[in-house]
Amino acid sequence: MGSSGKGGKEEVIQAWYMDDSDEDQRLPHHRNPKEFVSFEKLDELGVLSWRLDADNYETDPELKKIREARGYSYMDFCEVCPEKLPNYEEKIKNFYEEHLHTDEEIRYCVAGSGYFDVRDREESWIRIWVKKGALIVLPAGIYHRFTLDSDNYIKAMRLFVGDPVWTPFNRPHDHLPARKQYVETFVQKEGAGQAVDAAA
């Protein structure tokens, strides 16, 4: 499911459980000992990923196939670094606020690297490190956040179905249909015995 594409995906995407430290958000924040997370576990949370040829994104047949199959008609680029992003410090703080979107968030890292953090079913943070060649899809309704790593640079292709809507809904927004749908599809799916508070 979703995790197809070229081999060696672990070279451009890694995931692990985060510690609770308040140190710089751009540090790896591994637990001690380190606890890595499999692509299968990410799939279970609705997070899809591929490894693509970032040097040839304009002509890559694999990217074309994914875009056609998933209906990604809109595309632009975003560079996140102190030199290129206006109001950089403020934007980085905003990206790192826990939030959700009512549509998928699709990012293809064509240069640099960064971290997407998502919640697992027990509300623990999983840090997903994307590097050049990584395409990641976060499902609508998943609580997440983004930060650069210590290299302070990423260039990402943003893909979207139809017209782009970038509205973040900071937590809590559990009443939104996208959140309720996410909880039903991915949180309650195998956790039937777990209480999930969808009324915050």
BELDA-V590846 format. One record per residue. N is the residue number from 1. RES is the residue in three letters. SS is DSSP state (a for helix, b for strand, c for the rest). Layout:
BEGIN
n=N res=RES ss=SS
n=N res=RES ss=SS
END
This chain:
BEGIN
n=1 res=MET ss=c
n=2 res=GLY ss=c
n=3 res=SER ss=c
n=4 res=SER ss=c
n=5 res=GLY ss=b
n=6 res=LYS ss=c
n=7 res=GLY ss=c
n=8 res=GLY ss=c
n=9 res=LYS ss=a
n=10 res=GLU ss=a
n=11 res=GLU ss=a
n=12 res=VAL ss=c
n=13 res=ILE ss=b
n=14 res=GLN ss=b
n=15 res=ALA ss=b
n=16 res=TRP ss=b
n=17 res=TYR ss=b
n=18 res=MET ss=b
n=19 res=ASP ss=c
n=20 res=ASP ss=c
n=21 res=SER ss=c
n=22 res=ASP ss=c
n=23 res=GLU ss=c
n=24 res=ASP ss=c
n=25 res=GLN ss=c
n=26 res=ARG ss=c
n=27 res=LEU ss=c
n=28 res=PRO ss=c
n=29 res=HIS ss=c
n=30 res=HIS ss=b
n=31 res=ARG ss=c
n=32 res=ASN ss=c
n=33 res=PRO ss=c
n=34 res=LYS ss=c
n=35 res=GLU ss=c
n=36 res=PHE ss=b
n=37 res=VAL ss=c
n=38 res=SER ss=c
n=39 res=PHE ss=a
n=40 res=GLU ss=a
n=41 res=LYS ss=a
n=42 res=LEU ss=a
n=43 res=ASP ss=a
n=44 res=GLU ss=a
n=45 res=LEU ss=c
n=46 res=GLY ss=c
n=47 res=VAL ss=c
n=48 res=LEU ss=b
n=49 res=SER ss=b
n=50 res=TRP ss=b
n=51 res=ARG ss=b
n=52 res=LEU ss=c
n=53 res=ASP ss=c
n=54 res=ALA ss=a
n=55 res=ASP ss=a
n=56 res=ASN ss=a
n=57 res=TYR ss=c
n=58 res=GLU ss=c
n=59 res=THR ss=c
n=60 res=ASP ss=c
n=61 res=PRO ss=a
n=62 res=GLU ss=a
n=63 res=LEU ss=a
n=64 res=LYS ss=a
n=65 res=LYS ss=a
n=66 res=ILE ss=a
n=67 res=ARG ss=a
n=68 res=GLU ss=a
n=69 res=ALA ss=a
n=70 res=ARG ss=a
n=71 res=GLY ss=c
n=72 res=TYR ss=c
n=73 res=SER ss=c
n=74 res=TYR ss=b
n=75 res=MET ss=b
n=76 res=ASP ss=b
n=77 res=PHE ss=b
n=78 res=CYS ss=b
n=79 res=GLU ss=b
n=80 res=VAL ss=b
n=81 res=CYS ss=c
n=82 res=PRO ss=c
n=83 res=GLU ss=c
n=84 res=LYS ss=c
n=85 res=LEU ss=c
n=86 res=PRO ss=c
n=87 res=ASN ss=c
n=88 res=TYR ss=a
n=89 res=GLU ss=a
n=90 res=GLU ss=a
n=91 res=LYS ss=a
n=92 res=ILE ss=a
n=93 res=LYS ss=a
n=94 res=ASN ss=a
n=95 res=PHE ss=a
n=96 res=TYR ss=c
n=97 res=GLU ss=c
n=98 res=GLU ss=c
n=99 res=HIS ss=b
n=100 res=LEU ss=b
n=101 res=HIS ss=c
n=102 res=THR ss=c
n=103 res=ASP ss=c
n=104 res=GLU ss=c
n=105 res=GLU ss=b
n=106 res=ILE ss=b
n=107 res=ARG ss=b
n=108 res=TYR ss=b
n=109 res=CYS ss=b
n=110 res=VAL ss=b
n=111 res=ALA ss=b
n=112 res=GLY ss=b
n=113 res=SER ss=b
n=114 res=GLY ss=b
n=115 res=TYR ss=b
n=116 res=PHE ss=b
n=117 res=ASP ss=b
n=118 res=VAL ss=b
n=119 res=ARG ss=b
n=120 res=ASP ss=c
n=121 res=ARG ss=c
n=122 res=GLU ss=c
n=123 res=GLU ss=c
n=124 res=SER ss=c
n=125 res=TRP ss=b
n=126 res=ILE ss=b
n=127 res=ARG ss=b
n=128 res=ILE ss=b
n=129 res=TRP ss=b
n=130 res=VAL ss=b
n=131 res=LYS ss=b
n=132 res=LYS ss=c
n=133 res=GLY ss=c
n=134 res=ALA ss=b
n=135 res=LEU ss=b
n=136 res=ILE ss=b
n=137 res=VAL ss=b
n=138 res=LEU ss=b
n=139 res=PRO ss=c
n=140 res=ALA ss=c
n=141 res=GLY ss=c
n=142 res=ILE ss=c
n=143 res=TYR ss=c
n=144 res=HIS ss=b
n=145 res=ARG ss=b
n=146 res=PHE ss=b
n=147 res=THR ss=b
n=148 res=LEU ss=b
n=149 res=ASP ss=c
n=150 res=SER ss=c
n=151 res=ASP ss=c
n=152 res=ASN ss=c
n=153 res=TYR ss=c
n=154 res=ILE ss=b
n=155 res=LYS ss=b
n=156 res=ALA ss=b
n=157 res=MET ss=b
n=158 res=ARG ss=b
n=159 res=LEU ss=b
n=160 res=PHE ss=b
n=161 res=VAL ss=c
n=162 res=GLY ss=c
n=163 res=ASP ss=c
n=164 res=PRO ss=c
n=165 res=VAL ss=c
n=166 res=TRP ss=c
n=167 res=THR ss=c
n=168 res=PRO ss=c
n=169 res=PHE ss=b
n=170 res=ASN ss=b
n=171 res=ARG ss=c
n=172 res=PRO ss=c
n=173 res=HIS ss=c
n=174 res=ASP ss=c
n=175 res=HIS ss=c
n=176 res=LEU ss=c
n=177 res=PRO ss=a
n=178 res=ALA ss=a
n=179 res=ARG ss=a
n=180 res=LYS ss=a
n=181 res=GLN ss=a
n=182 res=TYR ss=a
n=183 res=VAL ss=a
n=184 res=GLU ss=a
n=185 res=THR ss=a
n=186 res=PHE ss=a
n=187 res=VAL ss=a
n=188 res=GLN ss=c
n=189 res=LYS ss=c
n=190 res=GLU ss=c
n=191 res=GLY ss=c
n=192 res=ALA ss=c
n=193 res=GLY ss=c
n=194 res=GLN ss=c
n=195 res=ALA ss=c
n=196 res=VAL ss=c
n=197 res=ASP ss=c
n=198 res=ALA ss=c
n=199 res=ALA ss=c
n=200 res=ALA ss=c
END
